[in-house]
Amino acid sequence: MLRYCRKEMPDIINAHLAFPSGFIALPAKIAGIPIVCTSHGDDIQVVPEVGYGQRRKKTISLLLRYVLACSSAHTVVSQSMVQDAIRSGSRPDRVRVIHNGVDLLEICTSCTNAKADRELNLRDEDLIILFLGRLHSKKCPMDLIRAFVDVAPKMPNARLVFAGRGEEEKALKAFAEKHQMNGRIEFLGFVSNEMKWWILKRSDIFVLPSIVEGLAITLIEAMACGKAVVVSDIGPSREIVSNGNNGVIVPLHNTAELSQAIVDLLMNRDKRANLGSNARREIGERFDMRITSREYEKLYLDILGGIF
């Protein structure tokens, strides 16, 4: 890293995440190059009950504190993470919130996938509930599958689709089999970028019942596709979703309210359309990648100009 910095002399190094990438970038300080650390989640957040967060290890916590002390700025992707940044060792005046953004042009030009429709035996009348992301306990996919067991008999055309892989996959499949839901629940595993856009556009509801997030890109993508979303009541999701306006917020781990919210949306096409339209507008106004890019550009110029 030091050889690279002395040879190439970049103006700034932006490390994603603060650890380990920020630690690897430290030699840049010797070459007089400013370091910006960007945190997206588990480098500074800690949720012991689901074994989440690198700071649970004392050695990493100490190294992270040193990295942040050496950094010119520390960006986080949600306002909810500011206190995590400070607890991790950042000075409050060095922390800046820059939201994740999405490429709205890519979303608008991505195509549907009729072949995928056929392979999954989807019918036009099927109502798709989508979970897109890592199947990890921090995202609480088990809460969703438990809620779906209550939804299924009330909504015969409902299908639950899990797109992603992770530690919870085996337990989720076992649960589906135990409750005789194999014909109603699909596990797609890892999906390509093309498949991701297809399943987002094909879905009717997007559900993210997480216990912790930085700022979920999949949630932003679903809303950008004009989908009605249901999320758990956690800080980062509340920064995007306004309950009853552009989505639905339910209490964390409350599967009864989660299932009721899903049934309510599946039974009300107009409500889904209205929430989805408002969601698309919200993303266009606040989470376009061009907005994110301009904010990073301003931060870099402020650092180089000695303002930040």
Residue, then its C-alpha position, 0 to 999 in steps of 0.5 A: m500500500l505504501r509503495y502504491c501511494r508513493k508511486e501513484m500519489p492519489d489525492i484521497i483514499n476512500a476505504h469501504l469498510a472502516f475495518p479491515s479496509g481502513f486498516i489496510a489503507l493506513p500507510a497512506k498517512i505516511a505518504g501524506i494522503p488523506i483517508v476517508c472511511t465509509s461504514h456500511g454496517d458490521d464494522i461499527q454496528v453491534v447486535p450481540e443477540v444475532g452475533y453481529g458486529q466486528r466490534r464484539k472482538k476487543t482487538i478489532s475494536l481497538l484497531l478500529r478506534y485507531v483507524l478512525a482517529c487517523s481518518s480525515a472523515h468518517t462517512v456513514v450511510s444512515q443517520s442512525m449510524v452516527q452514534d455507532a460511529i462515535r462509539s467506535g472512536s470517531r470524532p463527531d465533527r468528522v462524521r458525515v451522513i451520505h446515503n446509499g444511492v441507486d442507479l435509477l437509469e439501470i432500473c428503468t432500462s432493465c427488462t422482465n424475464a419471461k423465461a424465469d416466469r416459466e421456470l418458476n411456474l408463475r401464473d399471472e394471478d400469483l401474488i409475489i412476496l419477496f425477500l431479497g438479501r442475505l439469509h442471515s439472522k440479522k435480517c430475520p427471514m424466519d420472522l417472514i416465513r412464520a408470518f407467511v404460514d398465517v398468510a398462506p391459507k388466507m391468500p391462496n395465490a400468494r407465493l413467498v420468494f427468497a432470493g439470496r443465500g446465507e446461514e439461515e437457508k437450511a433452517l428456512k427450508a426445513f421450516a417450509e417443509k415441516h409446514q407443507m409450504n414447499g409449493r408456496i415458497e421458493f428459494l432462488g439462492f444467489v441471483s444475477n443482476e438481471m434476475k434481481w431486477w426481474i424478481l423485483k419488478r415481478s414482485d407485488i410486495f417487498v418485505l425486510p423484517s431486519i433487526v439491524e441495517g446500515l441502509a438497505i440497498t435492496l429496500i431502496e431498489a425495491m422502492a425505486c421499482g415502485k413496490a409496496v414495502v413492509v419493514s421492521d421498526i428500526g432506525p435506518s428503515r424509518e429514514i426511508v419509509s414513512n408508515g402509510n405513505n410510501g410503505v408499511i412499518v411493523p414492530l420488530h419480531n411481531t409476526a402477527e402484525l407482519s402477516q396482517a400487513i402483508v394480507d392487507l396489501l395483497m388484498n388491496r391493489d390500489k393501496r399497493a399502487n399508491l404506496g409504490s408510486n410514493a416510494r418511487r418518488e421518494i427514491g428519485e428525490r433522495f437516493d439517486m446515485r447522482i446525489t450520492s456522487r455529488e455529496y462524496e465529491k463535495l466531501y473530497l473537495d472540502i478535505l483537500g481544501g482544508i475545510f472539513 
